[in-house]
Amino acid sequence: MFSVGLFFAVLSALYGLVAGILGVIAVVPTFDLGIIAAIGAGIGGILLAMVVWAIGGFIGGIIAAFVYNLVFAVQGGIEVDLDVESRQG
């Protein structure tokens, strides 16, 4: 379950990067900040979005893996039939 949570954390952090960039583009120009403050707010906003989304993705991934394992433990899993027939032409 940890590996699924880690995968979703990394994927969500990438989504957070995009959301953070879009959020900074939308919000920072509306405030009258100096250039240094705007850069600091931009970097801080992007990093905060990445961390928050990564934590949410990790928790969501662990919950999804737990539910998946619980359902398939009760249901009996997936059976895959790999019967390969040889074809003679």
TORBATOR-252757 format. One record per atom (N, C-alpha, C, O): residue in three letters; x, y, z; atom name. Coordinates in pm, 1 decimal, decimal comma. Example, Ala and Ser with C-alpha at 12.3 -4.5 7.8 and 13.67 -1.06 7.14 Angstrom:
<pts>
ala  1319,0  -569,0  780,0  N
ala  1230,0  -450,0  780,0  CA
ala  1320,0  -330,0  780,0  C
ala  1423,6  -331,9  846,5  O
ser  1285,0  -225,0  708,0  N
ser  1367,0  -106,0  714,0  CA
ser  1290,0  3,0  787,0  C
ser  1340,9  113,8  803,9  O
</pts>
This chain:
<pts>
met  81,1  -118,6  0,0  N
met  0,0  0,0  0,0  CA
met  86,3  126,1  0,0  C
met  48,0  228,7  -56,3  O
phe  202,0  117,2  63,2  N
phe  289,0  234,5  70,4  CA
phe  335,7  277,2  -68,1  C
phe  343,2  396,5  -97,5  O
ser  367,3  178,7  -154,0  N
ser  415,8  214,4  -287,4  CA
ser  307,3  281,5  -371,0  C
ser  336,6  371,4  -449,8  O
val  182,0  238,5  -354,4  N
val  72,1  304,2  -425,5  CA
val  54,9  446,8  -372,9  C
val  33,8  539,9  -450,7  O
gly  64,0  463,4  -241,6  N
gly  55,0  596,5  -183,3  CA
gly  167,1  686,5  -230,9  C
gly  145,3  804,7  -257,6  O
leu  287,1  631,2  -241,6  N
leu  401,3  709,8  -289,0  CA
leu  383,2  749,7  -435,4  C
leu  413,7  862,7  -473,7  O
phe  333,6  656,6  -516,6  N
phe  307,5  687,7  -657,5  CA
phe  207,7  802,2  -670,0  C
phe  230,0  897,6  -744,4  O
phe  96,9  791,6  -595,9  N
phe  -4,3  895,8  -602,3  CA
phe  46,7  1027,5  -543,8  C
phe  4,0  1134,4  -587,3  O
ala  136,4  1021,7  -446,8  N
ala  194,4  1144,2  -391,4  CA
ala  277,9  1216,5  -496,3  C
ala  268,2  1338,4  -510,3  O
val  359,6  1142,3  -569,6  N
val  443,0  1203,9  -673,3  CA
val  355,1  1258,7  -785,4  C
val  377,0  1370,2  -832,7  O
leu  255,9  1180,7  -827,7  N
leu  166,2  1226,4  -933,4  CA
leu  89,1  1351,2  -889,7  C
leu  73,6  1445,5  -967,3  O
ser  42,0  1351,2  -767,6  N
ser  -32,5  1466,1  -716,7  CA
ser  58,0  1587,2  -697,9  C
ser  13,2  1700,5  -715,3  O
ala  183,8  1565,4  -662,9  N
ala  277,7  1677,4  -651,8  CA
ala  298,0  1744,0  -787,1  C
ala  311,4  1866,1  -794,7  O
leu  300,3  1665,4  -893,0  N
leu  310,7  1724,5  -1027,1  CA
leu  185,2  1804,9  -1060,3  C
leu  194,2  1913,0  -1118,5  O
tyr  68,6  1752,6  -1023,7  N
tyr  -55,0  1829,0  -1040,8  CA
tyr  -50,2  1956,2  -956,5  C
tyr  -95,2  2061,9  -1000,6  O
gly  3,8  1946,1  -836,3  N
gly  16,8  2061,9  -749,4  CA
gly  110,5  2166,3  -807,5  C
gly  89,0  2286,2  -789,8  O
leu  213,8  2121,6  -876,3  N
leu  305,3  2214,1  -942,8  CA
leu  229,7  2295,9  -1047,0  C
leu  242,4  2418,2  -1052,6  O
val  151,7  2227,7  -1128,6  N
val  73,6  2297,9  -1231,4  CA
val  -28,7  2390,6  -1165,9  C
val  -43,1  2505,7  -1207,1  O
ala  -99,2  2341,6  -1064,9  N
ala  -200,0  2423,4  -996,4  CA
ala  -134,7  2542,6  -926,7  C
ala  -190,4  2652,4  -926,1  O
gly  -17,3  2521,4  -868,5  N
gly  53,5  2630,7  -802,7  CA
gly  96,8  2738,1  -900,2  C
gly  84,7  2857,2  -871,7  O
ile  146,9  2696,5  -1014,3  N
ile  189,1  2793,4  -1115,8  CA
ile  69,4  2873,7  -1165,6  C
ile  75,9  2996,1  -1177,8  O
leu  -40,4  2802,9  -1194,4  N
leu  -160,0  2873,2  -1241,3  CA
leu  -215,8  2965,4  -1132,8  C
leu  -261,4  3075,9  -1162,3  O
gly  -212,2  2920,5  -1008,7  N
gly  -259,9  3003,9  -898,3  CA
gly  -175,5  3127,4  -879,1  C
gly  -228,3  3235,9  -855,0  O
val  -44,7  3112,2  -889,5  N
val  44,9  3227,0  -874,2  CA
val  25,5  3325,1  -989,1  C
val  25,7  3446,4  -968,4  O
ile  8,8  3272,9  -1109,6  N
ile  -14,4  3361,0  -1224,6  CA
ile  -143,5  3440,2  -1206,3  C
ile  -152,5  3556,2  -1246,6  O
ala  -243,4  3376,3  -1145,1  N
ala  -372,3  3443,1  -1127,4  CA
ala  -373,7  3539,9  -1009,9  C
ala  -442,6  3641,8  -1016,0  O
val  -299,6  3511,2  -903,0  N
val  -313,7  3587,6  -778,6  CA
val  -207,2  3695,2  -761,3  C
val  -240,0  3808,2  -725,3  O
val  -82,1  3663,1  -785,5  N
val  26,5  3756,1  -753,4  CA
val  13,7  3890,1  -827,4  C
val  39,5  3993,5  -765,7  O
pro  -24,2  3894,4  -954,4  N
pro  -34,7  4026,3  -1019,8  CA
pro  -143,4  4116,3  -961,3  C
pro  -141,8  4237,1  -985,1  O
thr  -237,3  4060,6  -885,7  N
thr  -344,7  4143,1  -829,7  CA
thr  -299,9  4221,3  -706,8  C
thr  -367,9  4315,1  -665,2  O
phe  -186,3  4184,0  -648,3  N
phe  -136,1  4253,8  -530,6  CA
phe  -24,9  4349,7  -570,8  C
phe  49,1  4324,4  -665,9  O
asp  -14,1  4459,1  -497,9  N
asp  91,1  4556,5  -523,9  CA
asp  212,1  4519,6  -439,2  C
asp  232,2  4574,6  -330,9  O
leu  292,6  4426,2  -489,3  N
leu  411,4  4379,5  -418,0  CA
leu  535,8  4424,7  -492,8  C
leu  531,3  4454,6  -612,1  O
gly  645,1  4429,2  -421,5  N
gly  771,9  4452,8  -488,1  CA
gly  812,9  4326,6  -562,5  C
gly  751,2  4221,4  -545,4  O
ile  914,9  4336,4  -643,6  N
ile  957,0  4221,8  -724,8  CA
ile  1007,3  4106,5  -638,1  C
ile  978,9  3990,2  -666,8  O
ile  1081,5  4138,3  -532,8  N
ile  1133,7  4033,7  -445,1  CA
ile  1019,5  3965,1  -370,2  C
ile  1018,4  3842,6  -357,6  O
ala  925,3  4041,8  -321,6  N
ala  810,7  3984,1  -250,5  CA
ala  724,6  3900,3  -345,0  C
ala  673,3  3795,4  -306,2  O
ala  709,2  3946,4  -468,0  N
ala  630,0  3870,7  -565,4  CA
ala  696,9  3737,8  -598,7  C
ala  629,8  3635,2  -609,9  O
ile  828,6  3739,8  -614,4  N
ile  901,3  3615,3  -642,0  CA
ile  891,1  3521,0  -522,6  C
ile  868,2  3401,2  -539,2  O
gly  908,2  3575,2  -402,5  N
gly  896,8  3492,2  -281,9  CA
gly  757,6  3434,1  -264,9  C
gly  742,2  3317,1  -230,0  O
ala  655,9  3516,5  -289,5  N
ala  518,9  3467,2  -279,5  CA
ala  490,8  3362,6  -386,4  C
ala  419,4  3265,5  -361,2  O
gly  545,6  3381,5  -503,7  N
gly  526,0  3284,5  -611,7  CA
gly  588,6  3150,2  -580,6  C
gly  525,1  3045,8  -595,4  O
ile  713,5  3153,6  -537,5  N
ile  782,4  3028,6  -504,0  CA
ile  715,9  2961,0  -384,7  C
ile  697,3  2839,4  -383,6  O
gly  680,3  3041,0  -284,3  N
gly  612,6  2985,2  -167,1  CA
gly  478,6  2924,0  -201,6  C
gly  444,0  2817,2  -151,2  O
gly  402,5  2990,8  -287,5  N
gly  272,5  2938,5  -328,6  CA
gly  284,1  2809,3  -406,4  C
gly  205,1  2716,9  -386,8  O
ile  382,4  2802,5  -494,7  N
ile  403,0  2681,1  -573,8  CA
ile  444,9  2565,6  -483,7  C
ile  391,9  2455,2  -495,9  O
leu  540,0  2590,2  -392,9  N
leu  584,9  2484,1  -302,9  CA
leu  473,7  2438,4  -208,8  C
leu  459,2  2319,1  -182,1  O
leu  396,2  2533,0  -159,4  N
leu  284,6  2497,1  -71,7  CA
leu  182,2  2411,9  -145,4  C
leu  133,0  2313,3  -90,7  O
ala  149,9  2448,4  -267,7  N
ala  54,6  2369,6  -346,7  CA
ala  108,4  2229,2  -371,1  C
ala  33,5  2132,0  -361,1  O
met  236,7  2217,0  -402,7  N
met  294,7  2084,8  -427,5  CA
met  289,2  1997,6  -303,0  C
met  254,9  1879,7  -311,6  O
val  322,5  2053,8  -188,0  N
val  323,7  1976,1  -64,0  CA
val  182,3  1934,0  -24,7  C
val  159,4  1819,2  13,4  O
val  88,7  2026,6  -33,9  N
val  -50,3  1994,4  4,5  CA
val  -107,6  1888,3  -88,3  C
val  -170,5  1793,1  -42,0  O
trp  -86,6  1903,3  -218,1  N
trp  -138,2  1804,0  -313,0  CA
trp  -68,5  1669,6  -293,5  C
trp  -133,2  1565,6  -305,9  O
ala  60,6  1668,6  -263,6  N
ala  132,8  1543,0  -242,1  CA
ala  80,5  1470,3  -118,6  C
ala  63,4  1348,4  -121,4  O
ile  55,3  1542,6  -11,9  N
ile  1,1  1479,6  109,5  CA
ile  -137,6  1422,0  81,5  C
ile  -167,8  1309,8  122,2  O
gly  -221,6  1498,3  12,5  N
gly  -354,1  1449,1  -23,4  CA
gly  -347,6  1328,6  -114,7  C
gly  -425,0  1234,2  -98,6  O
gly  -256,3  1330,3  -210,5  N
gly  -240,2  1216,5  -301,3  CA
gly  -190,7  1092,7  -229,6  C
gly  -234,1  981,7  -260,4  O
phe  -100,0  1110,4  -133,9  N
phe  -48,8  997,1  -57,1  CA
phe  -160,2  933,1  25,2  C
phe  -176,2  811,1  25,3  O
ile  -236,4  1015,9  94,5  N
ile  -346,4  963,6  176,1  CA
ile  -452,1  898,6  87,3  C
ile  -501,9  790,7  119,5  O
gly  -486,6  963,0  -23,8  N
gly  -583,9  905,8  -116,3  CA
gly  -535,8  775,5  -177,8  C
gly  -614,9  682,9  -195,7  O
gly  -408,0  766,7  -210,3  N
gly  -352,4  643,7  -266,3  CA
gly  -355,1  528,9  -167,7  C
gly  -385,5  415,5  -204,8  O
ile  -323,8  557,3  -42,6  N
ile  -328,0  451,8  59,5  CA
ile  -471,3  404,6  80,9  C
ile  -495,8  284,7  93,8  O
ile  -565,7  497,6  84,6  N
ile  -706,5  459,7  102,2  CA
ile  -753,9  377,0  -17,5  C
ile  -822,2  276,2  0,1  O
ala  -718,3  419,1  -138,7  N
ala  -758,4  344,5  -258,4  CA
ala  -698,4  204,6  -259,4  C
ala  -767,6  108,9  -294,1  O
ala  -571,6  190,4  -222,3  N
ala  -507,7  58,7  -218,6  CA
ala  -570,7  -29,4  -111,3  C
ala  -588,0  -149,5  -131,9  O
phe  -605,0  29,7  3,0  N
phe  -668,8  -46,8  109,7  CA
phe  -805,3  -99,3  65,2  C
phe  -837,1  -216,4  85,9  O
val  -885,4  -12,4  4,4  N
val  -1017,9  -54,3  -43,1  CA
val  -1004,4  -159,3  -152,3  C
val  -1079,3  -257,0  -153,0  O
tyr  -910,6  -141,2  -244,5  N
tyr  -886,2  -238,5  -350,9  CA
tyr  -851,4  -374,3  -291,2  C
tyr  -909,0  -475,9  -330,2  O
asn  -758,0  -376,5  -197,4  N
asn  -718,1  -503,0  -134,8  CA
asn  -832,7  -565,1  -56,7  C
asn  -849,0  -687,1  -57,7  O
leu  -911,0  -484,6  9,9  N
leu  -1023,8  -535,4  87,2  CA
leu  -1129,8  -597,1  -3,7  C
leu  -1180,5  -705,6  24,7  O
val  -1162,9  -528,8  -111,9  N
val  -1265,4  -579,3  -204,2  CA
val  -1220,1  -709,3  -269,9  C
val  -1297,6  -804,6  -278,5  O
phe  -1097,4  -714,0  -315,6  N
phe  -1052,8  -833,9  -385,5  CA
phe  -1018,7  -947,9  -290,3  C
phe  -1013,7  -1063,1  -333,5  O
ala  -995,3  -920,3  -163,8  N
ala  -978,6  -1027,3  -66,1  CA
ala  -1113,0  -1094,8  -40,0  C
ala  -1119,6  -1216,8  -25,0  O
val  -1218,6  -1016,5  -34,6  N
val  -1352,6  -1071,5  -12,4  CA
val  -1405,1  -1138,0  -139,7  C
val  -1465,8  -1244,9  -133,3  O
gln  -1382,2  -1076,0  -253,4  N
gln  -1435,7  -1122,8  -380,6  CA
gln  -1358,4  -1242,3  -434,2  C
gln  -1415,5  -1324,4  -505,9  O
gly  -1234,0  -1254,2  -402,4  N
gly  -1154,3  -1368,1  -446,9  CA
gly  -1050,5  -1333,7  -551,3  C
gly  -979,3  -1422,3  -598,8  O
gly  -1040,5  -1210,9  -587,1  N
gly  -935,5  -1169,9  -679,4  CA
gly  -976,9  -1180,5  -824,9  C
gly  -1093,2  -1205,4  -856,8  O
ile  -880,5  -1161,1  -911,3  N
ile  -902,4  -1166,3  -1055,2  CA
ile  -834,2  -1292,2  -1107,5  C
ile  -718,7  -1319,9  -1075,1  O
glu  -906,9  -1366,9  -1187,9  N
glu  -849,3  -1486,6  -1248,1  CA
glu  -819,3  -1456,0  -1394,0  C
glu  -905,7  -1409,5  -1468,3  O
val  -696,9  -1482,5  -1433,3  N
val  -653,6  -1456,7  -1569,7  CA
val  -621,4  -1589,8  -1634,9  C
val  -542,4  -1668,1  -1582,3  O
asp  -682,6  -1615,1  -1749,2  N
asp  -659,4  -1739,2  -1822,7  CA
asp  -567,7  -1708,1  -1939,8  C
asp  -605,0  -1634,3  -2031,0  O
leu  -449,4  -1763,9  -1937,0  N
leu  -350,2  -1739,1  -2041,3  CA
leu  -330,8  -1864,5  -2125,8  C
leu  -218,4  -1912,7  -2140,4  O
asp  -438,0  -1916,8  -2180,8  N
asp  -432,4  -2036,1  -2260,9  CA
asp  -394,7  -1995,4  -2402,3  C
asp  -472,0  -1929,0  -2471,4  O
val  -277,7  -2034,9  -2444,3  N
val  -228,4  -1999,0  -2575,8  CA
val  -239,7  -2120,3  -2667,2  C
val  -185,0  -2227,1  -2639,4  O
glu  -310,9  -2101,0  -2775,0  N
glu  -325,1  -2210,1  -2872,3  CA
glu  -225,5  -2188,0  -2984,8  C
glu  -207,4  -2076,3  -3033,1  O
ser  -162,4  -2295,2  -3025,0  N
ser  -68,1  -2281,9  -3135,6  CA
ser  -144,8  -2290,2  -3266,5  C
ser  -232,6  -2374,8  -3283,3  O
arg  -111,2  -2203,2  -3356,9  N
arg  -177,7  -2200,3  -3487,8  CA
arg  -83,6  -2257,2  -3592,4  C
arg  32,7  -2218,2  -3603,3  O
gln  -137,1  -2349,2  -3667,7  N
gln  -58,3  -2406,5  -3776,1  CA
gln  -126,4  -2367,2  -3907,2  C
gln  -245,3  -2391,9  -3927,5  O
gly  -48,5  -2306,0  -3994,8  N
gly  -109,4  -2253,1  -4116,0  CA
gly  -81,0  -2327,0  -4236,3  C
gly  -128,0  -2290,2  -4344,0  O
</pts>
